[in-house]
Amino acid sequence: MVAAHITVNGEEAPISPAPAHTTVLDFLRERGLTGTKEGCAEGECGACSILVARPGVDKPTDWVAVNACLVPVAALDGQEVVTSEGLATAGAPGTPPVLHPVQEEMAVRGGSQCGYCTPGFVCSMAAEYYRPGRCAHADTDGESDAEHGPNGFDLHALSGNLCRCTGYRPIRDAAFAVGTPTDEDPLARRREQAPPAPVATAYVQDDSAFLRKGTLPETLRLLREQPDAVVVAGSTDWGVEVNIRSRRAGCVVAVDRLPELRELRVDSDSIEIGAALTLTEIERRLDGEVPLLAELFPQFASRLIRNGATLGGNLGTGSPIGDSPPALLALEASVVLADADGEREVPLAEYFTGYRQSVRRPDELIRSVRIPLPLSPVTAFHKIAKRRFDDISSVAVAFALDVEGGIVRKARIGLGGVAATPIRALATEAALEGRPWTAETVEAVAPVLRDEGTPMDDHRASAAYRSAMLGRSLLKLYTRTTEAVPS
């Protein structure tokens, strides 16, 4: 087996002797690439953003921005990384490097003061700069709205980057000023070739191991042998545990590149989503085909997090405040659990058993999520949080209703943040079904929804506030959807 290594700015770098828990951020800084900064160490500020070559949706390779502070360096074994230092190109002999177009626009438009966050902004901006199809959505009249520039730049690409001194206007100006990659741009040309293929990894250092098998059966046999292993995909949760709580594991098993967990299939009666597809990949491949998920994704953390986070990881942690479970509960999704002996399908409504507990055994993996078809036509996802993006929900509510002839024929409602587990609002569903979809019905049923769950007081919200938001969410749904409901 080839020694573990990554390619950084075109040069191969051995990972050894870094400890197995070392993050990409710390690995890069030890190599002198100090443009990559640590701000929060939990994926909220974006100062550590880097580019990784990943399988593309529209081209063989996408340049994907991720939080280097969360990803174990061993997770990028055999992969290709570009940092802010690697964006510039060499100039003529004796002259400084030539700035990348993103760096140039940030400089001339005053997008940096102290400069601490700037390299992270530049890398996130560069990922959007190279996004296939960006310029095809540019406004030909040169106008832009609050979130999309005349050059097609999606400002949500920067939603995971924070700046504490420059102010966002000049950064936004720089984002909206970047042009189209030229034919000579080496990173643009790189998109036409496939990214590095996943490699089997067995990185052992100081009695800790980071392992990646090549196939699902091999991985499942390993989990049977190592029941205490920590399973990771994007490491957006485990990375926080390592950084903030100093957690260490004797064995970490990566599943993010397993081909069996990276399929997305649409059949006549269901949509099956691989558990290791990132939320960004799911969002772009579904392209609005599941409206409830399309509404969820922009509210799920930031683009940087969605570039690594997976549905399998979000469900696997068992968190009562994960954003995807309420939506998947409303969609009546099920999870396909696999072990070395076979598979079983479990309705998500029966999956959670307690706080961060589920029916999944230590030797099982979530292989996929299945959503039955047809979809309910009236859907909405309401997230109540202290800030619009990149925040944990105080309350999350997902609705999926069938309304025919003005009558609610079917109601499915998923809730997060109001109990020890994500739950279905069963009493509210029963109270809605068979009744007319009218203001009077909504006024009568809202108190039922308000009393669902067992909300608690914590630093995010009081129990009374959570209950009040539940009741208001049904009124909000009615207001938003009344005109769209078929009569």
Rosetta blueprint (number, residue, H / E / L):
1 M L
2 V L
3 A L
4 A L
5 H E
6 I E
7 T E
8 V E
9 N L
10 G L
11 E E
12 E E
13 A E
14 P E
15 I L
16 S L
17 P L
18 A L
19 P L
20 A L
21 H L
22 T L
23 T E
24 V H
25 L H
26 D H
27 F H
28 L H
29 R H
30 E H
31 R L
32 G L
33 L L
34 T L
35 G L
36 T L
37 K L
38 E L
39 G L
40 C L
41 A L
42 E L
43 G L
44 E L
45 C L
46 G L
47 A L
48 C L
49 S E
50 I E
51 L E
52 V E
53 A E
54 R E
55 P E
56 G L
57 V L
58 D L
59 K L
60 P L
61 T E
62 D E
63 W E
64 V E
65 A E
66 V E
67 N E
68 A L
69 C L
70 L L
71 V L
72 P E
73 V H
74 A H
75 A H
76 L H
77 D L
78 G L
79 Q L
80 E E
81 V E
82 V E
83 T L
84 S H
85 E H
86 G H
87 L L
88 A L
89 T E
90 A L
91 G L
92 A L
93 P L
94 G L
95 T L
96 P L
97 P L
98 V E
99 L L
100 H L
101 P H
102 V H
103 Q H
104 E H
105 E H
106 M H
107 A H
108 V H
109 R L
110 G L
111 G L
112 S L
113 Q L
114 C L
115 G L
116 Y L
117 C L
118 T H
119 P H
120 G H
121 F H
122 V H
123 C H
124 S H
125 M H
126 A H
127 A H
128 E H
129 Y H
130 Y L
131 R L
132 P L
133 G L
134 R L
135 C H
136 A H
137 H H
138 A L
139 D L
140 T L
141 D L
142 G L
143 E L
144 S L
145 D L
146 A L
147 E L
148 H E
149 G L
150 P L
151 N L
152 G L
153 F L
154 D E
155 L H
156 H H
157 A H
158 L H
159 S L
160 G L
161 N L
162 L L
163 C L
164 R L
165 C L
166 T L
167 G L
168 Y H
169 R H
170 P H
171 I H
172 R H
173 D H
174 A H
175 A H
176 F H
177 A H
178 V L
179 G L
180 T L
181 P L
182 T L
183 D L
184 E L
185 D L
186 P H
187 L H
188 A H
189 R H
190 R H
191 R L
192 E L
193 Q L
194 A L
195 P L
196 P L
197 A L
198 P L
199 V L
200 A L
201 T E
202 A E
203 Y E
204 V E
205 Q E
206 D L
207 D L
208 S E
209 A E
210 F E
211 L E
212 R E
213 K L
214 G L
215 T L
216 L H
217 P H
218 E H
219 T H
220 L H
221 R H
222 L H
223 L H
224 R H
225 E H
226 Q L
227 P L
228 D L
229 A L
230 V E
231 V E
232 V E
233 A L
234 G L
235 S L
236 T L
237 D L
238 W H
239 G H
240 V H
241 E H
242 V H
243 N H
244 I H
245 R L
246 S L
247 R L
248 R L
249 A L
250 G L
251 C E
252 V E
253 V E
254 A E
255 V L
256 D L
257 R L
258 L L
259 P H
260 E H
261 L H
262 R L
263 E L
264 L E
265 R E
266 V E
267 D L
268 S L
269 D L
270 S E
271 I E
272 E E
273 I E
274 G E
275 A L
276 A L
277 L L
278 T E
279 L H
280 T H
281 E H
282 I H
283 E H
284 R H
285 R H
286 L H
287 D L
288 G L
289 E L
290 V L
291 P H
292 L H
293 L H
294 A H
295 E H
296 L H
297 F H
298 P H
299 Q H
300 F L
301 A L
302 S L
303 R H
304 L H
305 I H
306 R H
307 N L
308 G L
309 A L
310 T E
311 L H
312 G H
313 G H
314 N H
315 L H
316 G H
317 T L
318 G L
319 S L
320 P L
321 I L
322 G L
323 D L
324 S H
325 P H
326 P H
327 A H
328 L H
329 L H
330 A H
331 L L
332 E L
333 A L
334 S E
335 V E
336 V E
337 L E
338 A E
339 D E
340 A L
341 D L
342 G E
343 E E
344 R E
345 E E
346 V E
347 P E
348 L H
349 A H
350 E H
351 Y L
352 F E
353 T E
354 G E
355 Y L
356 R L
357 Q E
358 S E
359 V L
360 R L
361 R L
362 P L
363 D L
364 E L
365 L E
366 I E
367 R E
368 S E
369 V E
370 R E
371 I E
372 P E
373 L L
374 P L
375 L L
376 S L
377 P L
378 V E
379 T E
380 A E
381 F E
382 H E
383 K E
384 I E
385 A L
386 K L
387 R L
388 R L
389 F L
390 D L
391 D L
392 I L
393 S L
394 S L
395 V E
396 A E
397 V E
398 A E
399 F E
400 A E
401 L E
402 D E
403 V E
404 E E
405 G L
406 G L
407 I E
408 V E
409 R E
410 K E
411 A E
412 R E
413 I E
414 G E
415 L E
416 G E
417 G L
418 V L
419 A L
420 A L
421 T L
422 P L
423 I E
424 R E
425 A L
426 L H
427 A H
428 T H
429 E H
430 A H
431 A H
432 L H
433 E L
434 G L
435 R L
436 P E
437 W L
438 T L
439 A H
440 E H
441 T H
442 V H
443 E H
444 A H
445 V H
446 A H
447 P H
448 V H
449 L H
450 R H
451 D L
452 E L
453 G L
454 T L
455 P L
456 M L
457 D L
458 D L
459 H L
460 R L
461 A L
462 S L
463 A H
464 A H
465 Y H
466 R H
467 S H
468 A H
469 M H
470 L H
471 G H
472 R H
473 S H
474 L H
475 L H
476 K H
477 L H
478 Y H
479 T H
480 R H
481 T H
482 T H
483 E H
484 A H
485 V L
486 P L
487 S L
